[in-house]
Amino acid sequence: MRFARIVFLVAGIWGVVVLAPLYWLVDLTGHRYAPPADYPQFFYGFLSVALAWQIAFLVIGSNPVRLRLLMVPAIIEKLGFVLTVVVLHGQARISSTDTMVIVPDLLLGILFVIALTKTHAIEQPRSRMGLIPLSKGNNILADQSRDSST
């Protein structure tokens, strides 16, 4: 659990630090390709979704055991980008230099997979019928039998 907590908190902080400045550096991103001003809905839409995922990583890092299933889409988010860039490079649509941007996402994707495998799901105790979690003072069957005997 400690490993997952550290991995997801570092990933969230890293992502916010790297992505947030792009809101104010739009001109910088338009030097090698068409400027984002030509397609602002995609540029700012990507930033918004990417930043939302960084917040999700921070949330996962706050309680990795409880939010273990949310690690699956987090892995897809990281490795989906890696696969996309590899395919684009294979089609000669981006250069080898542009392919290097996948390194942090590939590393984090691998760490996310390791975190998922090292974090064990919480086992919820169940009643004999499988419907009602057993806890002190919350056993409906016991409460009913007590009421009928009086």
C-alpha positions as CSV (number, residue, x, y, z in Angstrom):
1,M,0.0,0.0,0.0
2,R,2.8,2.4,0.8
3,F,4.4,1.8,-2.7
4,A,1.0,2.6,-4.4
5,R,0.5,5.7,-2.3
6,I,4.0,7.0,-3.2
7,V,3.7,6.1,-6.9
8,F,0.3,7.8,-7.3
9,L,1.1,10.9,-5.3
10,V,4.3,11.4,-7.2
11,A,2.5,10.9,-10.5
12,G,-0.2,13.4,-9.6
13,I,2.3,16.0,-8.5
14,W,4.5,15.5,-11.5
15,G,1.6,15.7,-13.9
16,V,0.2,19.0,-12.4
17,V,3.7,20.5,-12.5
18,V,4.3,19.5,-16.1
19,L,0.8,20.2,-17.5
20,A,-0.5,23.3,-15.7
21,P,2.0,25.7,-17.3
22,L,0.8,24.7,-20.7
23,Y,-2.3,26.9,-20.2
24,W,0.0,29.9,-20.3
25,L,2.6,28.6,-22.8
26,V,0.4,28.1,-25.8
27,D,2.8,30.0,-28.1
28,L,5.6,27.7,-27.2
29,T,3.8,24.6,-28.3
30,G,3.0,26.0,-31.8
31,H,6.6,26.3,-33.0
32,R,7.1,22.9,-34.6
33,Y,3.5,22.1,-35.5
34,A,0.3,24.1,-36.2
35,P,-0.3,26.5,-33.3
36,P,-2.9,25.4,-30.7
37,A,-4.8,28.5,-31.6
38,D,-5.9,26.7,-34.7
39,Y,-7.6,24.0,-32.7
40,P,-8.1,25.4,-29.1
41,Q,-10.9,23.0,-28.3
42,F,-8.6,20.0,-28.6
43,F,-5.6,21.7,-26.9
44,Y,-7.5,23.0,-23.9
45,G,-9.7,19.9,-23.8
46,F,-6.7,17.7,-23.7
47,L,-5.2,19.8,-20.9
48,S,-8.4,19.7,-18.9
49,V,-8.8,15.9,-19.1
50,A,-5.1,15.4,-18.4
51,L,-5.2,17.6,-15.3
52,A,-8.4,15.8,-14.1
53,W,-6.4,12.6,-14.3
54,Q,-3.6,14.1,-12.2
55,I,-6.1,14.9,-9.6
56,A,-7.5,11.4,-9.8
57,F,-3.9,10.1,-9.2
58,L,-3.7,12.2,-6.1
59,V,-7.0,10.9,-4.9
60,I,-5.9,7.3,-5.6
61,G,-2.7,8.0,-3.6
62,S,-4.8,9.1,-0.7
63,N,-6.3,5.7,-0.2
64,P,-4.9,3.1,-2.7
65,V,-6.6,0.1,-1.1
66,R,-10.1,1.5,-1.2
67,L,-9.5,3.0,-4.7
68,R,-7.7,0.0,-6.1
69,L,-10.1,-0.5,-9.0
70,L,-9.5,3.1,-10.2
71,M,-5.9,2.0,-10.9
72,V,-7.1,0.1,-13.9
73,P,-8.3,3.2,-15.9
74,A,-5.2,5.0,-14.6
75,I,-3.0,2.3,-16.3
76,I,-5.1,2.6,-19.5
77,E,-4.6,6.4,-19.4
78,K,-0.8,6.0,-19.2
79,L,-0.2,3.0,-21.5
80,G,-2.9,4.2,-24.0
81,F,-0.9,7.3,-24.6
82,V,2.3,5.2,-25.0
83,L,0.6,2.9,-27.5
84,T,-0.8,5.9,-29.5
85,V,2.7,7.5,-29.8
86,V,4.3,4.2,-30.8
87,V,1.7,3.7,-33.5
88,L,2.1,7.2,-34.8
89,H,5.8,6.7,-35.0
90,G,5.4,3.4,-36.7
91,Q,3.3,5.2,-39.4
92,A,6.0,7.8,-39.7
93,R,3.6,10.5,-38.6
94,I,5.9,11.7,-35.8
95,S,9.7,11.8,-35.5
96,S,11.9,9.7,-33.1
97,T,12.5,12.9,-31.1
98,D,8.8,13.4,-30.6
99,T,8.5,9.7,-29.5
100,M,10.7,10.4,-26.4
101,V,7.8,12.1,-24.7
102,I,6.4,8.7,-23.8
103,V,9.3,7.8,-21.4
104,P,7.7,9.3,-18.2
105,D,4.2,7.8,-19.1
106,L,5.7,4.4,-19.9
107,L,7.6,4.4,-16.6
108,L,4.5,5.5,-14.6
109,G,2.3,3.0,-16.5
110,I,4.7,0.2,-15.4
111,L,4.8,1.5,-11.8
112,F,0.9,1.7,-11.8
113,V,0.8,-2.0,-12.9
114,I,3.2,-2.9,-10.1
115,A,1.1,-0.8,-7.6
116,L,-2.1,-2.6,-8.7
117,T,-0.5,-6.0,-8.2
118,K,1.0,-5.1,-4.8
119,T,-2.2,-3.5,-3.5
120,H,-4.6,-6.1,-2.2
121,A,-8.3,-5.6,-2.4
122,I,-10.2,-5.2,0.9
123,E,-12.1,-8.4,1.8
124,Q,-15.6,-7.4,3.0
125,P,-17.1,-9.8,5.5
126,R,-20.5,-11.0,4.5
127,S,-23.5,-12.6,6.2
128,R,-24.5,-16.2,5.7
129,M,-26.9,-15.0,3.0
130,G,-24.3,-12.9,1.3
131,L,-26.3,-9.8,1.5
132,I,-25.7,-8.0,4.8
133,P,-22.2,-7.1,6.0
134,L,-21.7,-8.4,9.5
135,S,-20.8,-5.7,12.0
136,K,-21.6,-5.1,15.6
137,G,-25.2,-4.0,16.0
138,N,-26.0,-4.4,12.3
139,N,-27.1,-8.0,12.1
140,I,-30.7,-7.9,10.9
141,L,-31.3,-11.6,11.3
142,A,-30.1,-11.6,15.0
143,D,-32.2,-8.5,15.7
144,Q,-35.4,-10.2,14.2
145,S,-34.9,-13.4,16.2
146,R,-34.4,-11.3,19.4
147,D,-37.6,-9.4,18.7
148,S,-39.7,-12.6,18.0
149,S,-38.6,-14.3,21.2
150,T,-39.8,-11.4,23.4
